[in-house]
């Protein structure tokens, strides 16, 4: 709980400012291209190829320096599919990335996850179960902590929750109005920051705290696992990721 207390003190002032009426994000709060190296962070996507990643090439490609996932009218899917990073199973880490998604798009960044069998589409070799930083073009879900093929919504945008056993997540605190937090999501590039340390999972978007989960469901919480990004069942969509970098503790 000491870690949690320090985290809340450090972020409290920023949250208070962000919820003031008429608050305008500073330029430094807005997504920007990565300038220079960040201590401890290493790129896990080279922007040129799918080296180090594995997914169905029907849905994934590299274009203009971005990892692109696209579903067309000819390639509609019946179950969610991912492209996964093959070079590790991070436990405690920070992940940063930028994304841009079409208006009807649905995606997410999975972590501490695993490839699993898919009952709907057995041929889907890249179905994944695990924690997800939820992302969608309509801004209905972006920022949530969702466990794909697992316990589902663990924390919604603006919530700090505690997960205990099979009961629904316990709301510990509300730190922002979901609609106000959604207003910080742009139709262009957005910056994701995921912090996973022990059972404390933190989602940050464009410098705003989005969701915090304390996962005390020891039998069901994954301690480590793969990283992957998703294209989702639904209408045609496109999602782009760039500047994906990782720091492992």
C-alpha positions in Angstrom: 0.0 0.0 0.0 3.0 2.3 0.4 3.6 2.3 -3.3 -0.1 3.1 -3.9 0.0 6.0 -1.4 3.0 7.5 -3.1 1.4 7.1 -6.5 -1.7 8.9 -5.4 0.2 11.8 -3.9 2.3 12.2 -7.0 -0.7 12.3 -9.3 -3.3 14.0 -7.2 -2.4 17.6 -8.2 -2.4 16.8 -11.9 -5.9 15.1 -11.6 -7.3 18.1 -9.8 -6.1 20.5 -12.4 -7.4 18.3 -15.3 -10.9 18.3 -13.9 -11.2 22.1 -13.5 -13.8 23.7 -15.7 -12.3 25.2 -18.8 -9.0 23.4 -18.3 -7.0 23.4 -21.6 -4.3 20.7 -21.9 -0.8 22.2 -22.1 1.2 21.5 -25.2 3.4 19.2 -23.2 0.3 17.1 -22.3 -0.5 16.4 -25.9 0.9 13.5 -28.0 4.1 14.2 -29.7 6.8 12.2 -31.5 9.4 10.7 -29.3 12.4 13.0 -29.0 15.6 11.2 -27.9 16.1 8.2 -25.7 14.2 7.6 -22.5 16.2 6.0 -19.7 15.7 2.3 -19.5 13.2 2.1 -22.5 14.0 0.1 -25.6 12.0 0.0 -28.9 10.3 -3.3 -29.5 9.0 -2.3 -32.9 11.5 -1.1 -35.5 9.0 0.8 -37.7 10.3 -1.0 -40.8 9.3 -4.6 -40.5 7.4 -7.2 -38.4 10.7 -8.5 -37.0 10.1 -9.8 -33.5 6.3 -9.9 -34.0 4.0 -12.6 -35.1 0.4 -12.4 -36.4 -1.8 -13.2 -39.3 -0.4 -11.1 -42.3 -4.0 -10.9 -43.6 -4.6 -8.3 -40.9 -1.2 -6.9 -40.0 1.4 -5.0 -42.0 4.0 -2.2 -41.6 3.2 1.1 -43.3 4.8 4.6 -43.0 6.6 3.6 -39.8 3.5 2.2 -38.2 2.3 -1.3 -37.2 -1.1 -1.4 -38.9 -4.0 -3.6 -38.2 -6.9 -3.5 -40.7 -10.1 -5.4 -41.2 -11.7 -4.9 -44.7 -15.2 -5.9 -45.9 -13.4 -8.9 -47.5 -11.6 -9.9 -44.3 -14.2 -9.7 -41.6 -13.4 -11.8 -38.6 -15.5 -13.9 -36.2 -13.1 -13.7 -33.2 -10.6 -11.1 -32.1 -7.1 -11.7 -33.3 -3.7 -10.2 -32.3 -0.2 -9.6 -33.4 2.2 -10.5 -30.5 5.7 -9.5 -29.5 7.8 -12.7 -29.5 10.8 -11.7 -27.4 9.7 -11.9 -23.8 7.1 -12.4 -21.2 7.4 -9.2 -19.1 6.4 -9.2 -15.4 7.0 -5.8 -13.9 7.4 -3.1 -16.6 6.4 0.1 -18.3 5.1 0.2 -21.8 4.7 3.3 -23.9 3.2 3.6 -27.4 1.2 5.9 -29.7 -2.0 4.9 -31.5 -4.4 6.2 -34.0 -7.7 4.4 -34.7 -10.6 4.8 -37.2 -14.0 6.0 -35.9 -15.5 2.5 -35.8 -12.3 0.8 -34.7 -11.9 -1.4 -31.7 -8.5 -2.5 -30.5 -6.3 -2.7 -27.4 -2.9 -3.4 -26.0 -2.6 -6.7 -24.2 0.0 -7.4 -21.5 0.7 -10.2 -19.1 -1.2 -12.3 -21.6 -1.1 -15.7 -23.3 -2.2 -17.2 -26.6 -5.2 -19.5 -26.1 -7.5 -21.7 -28.1 -10.5 -19.9 -29.6 -13.8 -21.8 -29.5 -15.5 -19.5 -32.1 -12.7 -19.7 -34.7 -10.4 -22.7 -34.0 -8.2 -21.6 -36.9 -7.4 -18.3 -35.2 -3.8 -18.9 -34.0 -3.6 -15.6 -32.3 -6.4 -15.4 -29.9 -5.2 -14.0 -26.6 -6.2 -13.9 -22.9 -5.0 -11.3 -20.4 -5.0 -7.7 -19.3 -5.8 -5.1 -21.9 -5.5 -1.3 -22.2 -8.8 -1.0 -24.1 -8.9 1.3 -27.2 -11.8 2.3 -29.5 -12.6 5.0 -32.0 -15.9 6.0 -30.4 -14.1 6.7 -27.0 -16.6 4.4 -25.2 -13.9 2.1 -23.8 -10.5 3.7 -24.3 -8.4 3.6 -21.1 -10.4 0.9 -19.4 -8.6 -2.2 -17.9 -10.3 -5.1 -19.6 -9.3 -8.8 -19.2 -9.7 -10.3 -22.7 -11.3 -13.8 -22.4 -11.1 -13.6 -18.7 -12.7 -11.5 -15.9 -13.8 -8.8 -18.4 -14.0 -5.2 -17.1 -11.6 -4.8 -14.1 -11.7 -1.0 -14.0 -13.6 1.6 -16.1 -12.2 5.0 -17.1 -11.9 7.2 -14.0 -11.9 4.3 -11.5 -9.5 2.8 -9.0 -10.7 -0.8 -8.2 -9.7 -3.8 -6.1 -10.3 -7.2 -7.6 -11.0 -9.9 -4.9 -12.1 -13.5 -5.8 -15.1 -14.0 -8.0 -17.0 -10.9 -6.9 -17.3 -7.8 -9.1 -14.4 -5.3 -8.8 -14.7 -3.1 -5.7 -14.7 0.6 -6.5 -12.1 2.2 -4.2 -12.1 5.7 -5.7 -13.4 7.8 -8.6 -10.7 10.3 -9.7 -12.3 11.8 -12.8 -15.5 12.1 -14.8 -15.4 9.6 -17.6 -16.7 12.1 -20.2 -14.1 14.7 -19.2 -11.4 12.1 -19.4 -12.7 11.0 -22.9 -12.4 14.6 -24.0 -8.6 14.3 -23.8 -8.6 11.5 -26.4 -7.8 12.9 -29.9 -9.0 11.6 -33.3 -5.3 11.7 -34.2 -2.3 10.2 -32.4 -2.7 9.4 -28.7 0.0 8.3 -26.2 -0.4 5.2 -24.0 1.6 4.6 -20.8 1.0 1.3 -19.0 2.7 0.6 -15.6 2.5 -3.0 -14.3 4.2 -3.6 -10.9 3.2 -6.5 -8.8 -0.6 -6.5 -8.5 -0.9 -2.8 -9.3 -1.9 -1.9 -12.9 -2.0 1.7 -14.0 -3.3 3.0 -17.3 -2.4 6.6 -18.5 -3.4 8.2 -21.7 -2.2 11.5 -23.0 -0.8 12.3 -19.6 -4.2 11.6 -17.9 -4.7 8.8 -15.4 -7.4 6.6 -16.8 -7.7 3.4 -14.7 -6.0 1.7 -11.7 -6.5 -1.9 -10.7 -5.3 -3.6 -7.5 -5.6 -7.2 -8.4 -5.8 -9.3 -5.2 -7.4 -12.3 -7.0 -4.2 -14.3 -6.7 -5.5 -17.6 -8.3 -6.5 -15.8 -11.5 -4.2 -12.8 -11.9 -1.4 -13.4 -14.5 2.1 -12.6 -13.1 3.7 -12.2 -16.5 3.0 -12.8 -20.2 3.2 -11.7 -23.8 2.5 -8.2 -25.2 0.1 -7.9 -28.2 -2.2 -5.6 -30.0 -5.7 -6.4 -31.3 -8.1 -6.1 -34.2 -11.6 -6.7 -33.0 -14.8 -8.4 -34.3 -17.1 -5.8 -35.9 -17.2 -3.5 -38.9 -14.2 -2.7 -41.1 -11.6 -0.9 -39.1 -8.0 0.3 -39.0 -5.6 0.9 -36.1 -2.0 2.1 -36.2 0.7 1.8 -33.6 4.1 3.5 -33.5 6.9 4.2 -31.1 6.3 1.1 -29.0 8.9 0.9 -26.3 9.4 -1.1 -23.1 11.2 -0.8 -19.9 11.5 -3.9 -17.7 12.2 -3.7 -14.0 
